[in-house]
Amino acid sequence: MYFSVLGSGSKGNSLYIESGSTSILIDAGFSGKEISKRMAVHGKVLENLAGIFLTHEHGDHISGAGVISRRCRIPVHANEGTFRGSDKKVGKLHKRIEFETGKAVVLQDLEVRSFRISHDTRDPVGFLVSDGHVRLALCTDTGKVSQLVANRLSGCDAVILEFNHDPLMLKQGPYPLSLQQRVRSSQGHLANEDAASFLQTLLHDRIQHIILAHLSETNNTRNLALKSAESVIHPEHRRGLHVAGQSNPTELFELS
């Protein structure tokens, strides 16, 4: 399996995953043109995608889904709540495929299973993706970690986990109190130390890649997020630790 975080943050999110002859996007929060440009860095094209899966209906996760679906004739997969929340934003789709949260969707060489997270949208989810040999988990945009989330991410070969904000930067930053409260709430975003504490429970000898994602450009820094993560990871395992940025895609990581 191969994957690249095409971008992650409040201005746009998208994850490319490929195994065998099957490739998908999880979220399409940039314009179709921008996602095409970022995929091209790895020699990939939109037209080869088998599907787009949506985590929730916020614009930084869905803004390009409609145009890509229509232009390239690609199905979009989401649960009922996300479709209801995004209908007006994405417009008509080439094909709309609704899944039940928690149920597995088999799409050619990939199995995609959603799991419920905690965010201020209708029915937000993370995803666990497997090709029968390795497993990749994506969990961002959640204000808390449930036992269900812990179960789904346990034993994965790669984890993409939200390290959204530093509490002190958030408190001292420009956000009004109401927005600070939203970010800190159980339906907001994970702080660095909370994410690191959870990450520690997920570590095992076979984990290959850990991607810190959805960093706030206003209330966090790359170094602060890394420092938090490194505090729970043994030095010899830190070579698999990476930070996803907003402006450029990560490398195309391999899971074997």
C-alpha positions as CSV (number, residue, x, y, z in Angstrom):
1,M,0.0,0.0,0.0
2,Y,1.1,3.6,-0.7
3,F,-0.3,6.8,0.7
4,S,0.4,10.5,0.7
5,V,-1.3,13.2,2.8
6,L,-1.9,15.8,0.0
7,G,-2.5,18.5,2.5
8,S,-3.8,18.8,6.1
9,G,-5.0,21.8,8.0
10,S,-7.9,24.3,8.3
11,K,-7.5,25.4,4.6
12,G,-7.9,22.0,3.1
13,N,-7.5,18.2,3.7
14,S,-7.0,15.3,1.4
15,L,-5.4,11.8,1.6
16,Y,-4.4,9.7,-1.3
17,I,-4.2,5.9,-0.8
18,E,-3.3,3.2,-3.4
19,S,-3.0,-0.6,-3.3
20,G,-2.7,-2.8,-6.4
21,S,-4.8,-1.3,-9.1
22,T,-7.1,0.7,-6.7
23,S,-6.6,4.3,-5.6
24,I,-8.9,6.5,-3.5
25,L,-9.1,9.8,-1.8
26,I,-10.2,10.4,1.7
27,D,-11.6,13.9,1.7
28,A,-11.2,16.5,-1.1
29,G,-10.9,19.8,0.7
30,F,-9.0,21.6,-2.1
31,S,-10.1,22.6,-5.5
32,G,-10.0,19.9,-8.2
33,K,-7.2,21.7,-9.9
34,E,-5.1,21.9,-6.7
35,I,-5.7,18.2,-5.8
36,S,-4.7,17.2,-9.4
37,K,-1.6,19.3,-9.0
38,R,-0.6,17.6,-5.8
39,M,-1.3,14.1,-7.0
40,A,0.8,14.9,-10.1
41,V,3.8,15.3,-7.8
42,H,3.6,11.5,-7.3
43,G,2.7,10.8,-10.9
44,K,-0.9,10.1,-10.1
45,V,-4.1,11.4,-11.9
46,L,-7.6,12.0,-10.7
47,E,-9.1,9.9,-13.5
48,N,-7.7,6.7,-12.0
49,L,-9.5,7.1,-8.7
50,A,-12.0,4.4,-7.8
51,G,-13.8,6.6,-5.2
52,I,-13.7,9.6,-2.8
53,F,-14.6,9.0,0.8
54,L,-15.7,11.9,3.1
55,T,-15.1,12.2,6.8
56,H,-17.6,15.0,7.4
57,E,-19.2,18.0,5.7
58,H,-16.9,20.9,6.7
59,G,-15.6,22.8,3.6
60,D,-11.9,22.1,4.2
61,H,-12.8,18.4,3.7
62,I,-15.3,18.5,0.8
63,S,-14.8,21.7,-1.3
64,G,-13.4,19.8,-4.3
65,A,-15.4,16.6,-4.1
66,G,-18.3,17.7,-6.3
67,V,-16.3,19.0,-9.2
68,I,-13.9,16.0,-9.2
69,S,-16.8,13.6,-9.1
70,R,-18.6,15.3,-12.0
71,R,-15.5,16.0,-14.2
72,C,-13.8,12.6,-13.7
73,R,-17.0,10.5,-13.2
74,I,-15.9,9.3,-9.7
75,P,-18.3,8.0,-7.0
76,V,-18.4,9.7,-3.7
77,H,-18.9,7.7,-0.5
78,A,-20.3,9.1,2.7
79,N,-22.8,8.4,5.4
80,E,-26.3,9.8,5.5
81,G,-25.4,12.7,7.8
82,T,-22.4,13.9,5.8
83,F,-24.4,13.8,2.6
84,R,-27.2,15.8,4.2
85,G,-24.8,18.3,5.5
86,S,-22.8,18.6,2.2
87,D,-25.5,18.5,-0.5
88,K,-25.6,22.2,-1.1
89,K,-21.8,22.6,-1.0
90,V,-20.9,19.7,-3.4
91,G,-23.8,19.9,-5.7
92,K,-24.7,17.1,-8.1
93,L,-22.4,14.1,-8.0
94,H,-21.5,11.5,-10.7
95,K,-22.5,8.8,-8.3
96,R,-23.5,9.0,-4.6
97,I,-22.9,5.9,-2.5
98,E,-24.1,6.0,1.1
99,F,-22.5,3.8,3.7
100,E,-23.6,3.0,7.2
101,T,-21.1,4.2,9.8
102,G,-19.1,1.3,11.1
103,K,-19.7,-1.0,8.2
104,A,-16.9,-2.0,5.8
105,V,-17.0,-1.0,2.2
106,V,-15.0,-3.2,-0.2
107,L,-13.8,-1.3,-3.2
108,Q,-11.7,-3.5,-5.5
109,D,-8.3,-4.1,-3.7
110,L,-9.2,-2.0,-0.6
111,E,-11.5,-2.4,2.4
112,V,-12.6,0.9,3.9
113,R,-14.3,0.9,7.3
114,S,-15.6,4.1,9.0
115,F,-15.7,4.7,12.7
116,R,-17.5,7.4,14.6
117,I,-15.5,10.3,16.1
118,S,-16.5,13.5,18.0
119,H,-16.8,16.7,16.0
120,D,-19.4,19.4,15.6
121,T,-20.9,17.9,12.4
122,R,-23.8,15.5,11.7
123,D,-22.0,12.2,11.7
124,P,-18.2,12.6,11.5
125,V,-16.0,9.6,11.0
126,G,-12.4,8.4,10.8
127,F,-11.4,5.6,8.4
128,L,-9.5,2.3,8.7
129,V,-8.2,1.2,5.3
130,S,-6.8,-2.3,4.6
131,D,-5.6,-4.2,1.5
132,G,-5.6,-7.5,3.4
133,H,-1.9,-7.2,4.3
134,V,-1.5,-3.8,6.0
135,R,-3.8,-1.3,7.7
136,L,-3.8,2.5,7.7
137,A,-5.9,4.6,10.0
138,L,-7.0,8.3,9.7
139,C,-8.3,10.1,12.7
140,T,-8.5,13.9,12.6
141,D,-11.2,16.5,13.6
142,T,-12.1,14.9,16.9
143,G,-12.3,16.6,20.2
144,K,-11.9,13.4,22.2
145,V,-10.8,9.8,21.8
146,S,-13.3,7.1,22.6
147,Q,-12.7,3.4,23.3
148,L,-14.1,2.7,19.8
149,V,-11.4,5.0,18.2
150,A,-8.7,3.3,20.3
151,N,-9.9,-0.1,19.2
152,R,-10.0,0.8,15.5
153,L,-6.5,2.4,15.6
154,S,-4.9,-0.5,17.6
155,G,-2.3,-2.5,15.7
156,C,-2.3,-0.4,12.6
157,D,0.8,-0.3,10.4
158,A,0.4,3.5,9.9
159,V,-1.6,6.1,11.8
160,I,-2.5,9.6,10.7
161,L,-3.5,11.4,13.9
162,E,-4.6,15.0,14.6
163,F,-2.2,17.2,16.6
164,N,-4.2,20.3,16.3
165,H,-3.2,22.9,18.8
166,D,-1.0,23.9,21.7
167,P,-3.3,25.0,24.6
168,L,-1.1,28.0,25.6
169,M,-0.9,29.3,22.0
170,L,-4.7,28.9,21.7
171,K,-5.3,30.8,25.0
172,Q,-2.9,33.6,24.1
173,G,-3.7,33.8,20.4
174,P,-6.2,35.8,18.4
175,Y,-9.2,33.5,18.5
176,P,-12.2,34.9,20.4
177,L,-13.2,33.1,23.5
178,S,-16.2,31.4,21.8
179,L,-13.9,29.9,19.2
180,Q,-11.3,28.9,21.7
181,Q,-14.1,27.0,23.6
182,R,-15.2,25.3,20.4
183,V,-11.6,24.1,19.6
184,R,-11.1,22.8,23.2
185,S,-14.5,21.1,23.5
186,S,-15.2,17.4,23.2
187,Q,-16.5,18.2,19.7
188,G,-13.5,20.3,18.6
189,H,-9.9,19.3,18.0
190,L,-7.2,17.3,19.9
191,A,-4.5,19.3,21.7
192,N,-0.9,18.2,21.3
193,E,-0.5,16.5,24.7
194,D,-3.8,14.7,24.4
195,A,-2.9,13.4,21.0
196,A,0.5,12.3,22.3
197,S,-1.0,10.5,25.3
198,F,-3.3,8.6,22.9
199,L,-0.5,7.9,20.5
200,Q,1.6,6.3,23.2
201,T,-1.1,3.6,23.6
202,L,-1.0,2.8,19.9
203,L,2.8,2.2,19.6
204,H,4.0,-1.3,18.7
205,D,7.0,-2.8,17.1
206,R,5.5,-3.2,13.6
207,I,4.2,0.4,13.2
208,Q,5.9,1.9,10.2
209,H,4.6,5.5,9.8
210,I,3.1,8.0,12.2
211,I,1.8,11.2,10.6
212,L,0.9,14.2,12.7
213,A,-1.9,16.0,10.9
214,H,-4.4,18.9,11.0
215,L,-1.9,21.3,12.8
216,S,-3.4,24.7,13.3
217,E,-1.4,27.4,11.5
218,T,-2.5,29.9,14.2
219,N,-2.3,27.8,17.4
220,N,0.5,25.3,16.8
221,T,3.9,24.9,15.3
222,R,5.6,21.9,13.7
223,N,8.2,21.9,16.4
224,L,5.7,21.9,19.3
225,A,3.7,19.0,17.7
226,L,6.9,17.0,17.1
227,K,8.1,17.6,20.6
228,S,4.9,16.3,22.1
229,A,5.0,13.2,19.9
230,E,8.7,12.5,20.4
231,S,8.1,12.6,24.2
232,V,6.3,9.3,23.9
233,I,8.3,7.6,21.1
234,H,11.5,5.8,21.7
235,P,14.3,7.5,19.7
236,E,15.0,4.4,17.5
237,H,11.4,4.5,16.3
238,R,11.3,8.2,15.4
239,R,12.4,7.7,11.8
240,G,8.8,6.8,11.0
241,L,7.5,10.1,12.5
242,H,6.3,12.8,10.0
243,V,4.3,16.0,10.0
244,A,1.7,16.7,7.3
245,G,1.6,20.3,6.2
246,Q,-1.0,22.6,4.6
247,S,0.9,23.7,1.5
248,N,2.5,20.6,0.0
249,P,1.9,16.9,-0.1
250,T,4.0,14.5,2.0
251,E,6.2,12.0,0.2
252,L,4.5,8.8,-1.1
253,F,4.9,6.5,1.8
254,E,5.0,2.7,1.4
255,L,3.5,0.2,3.7
256,S,4.8,-3.3,3.4
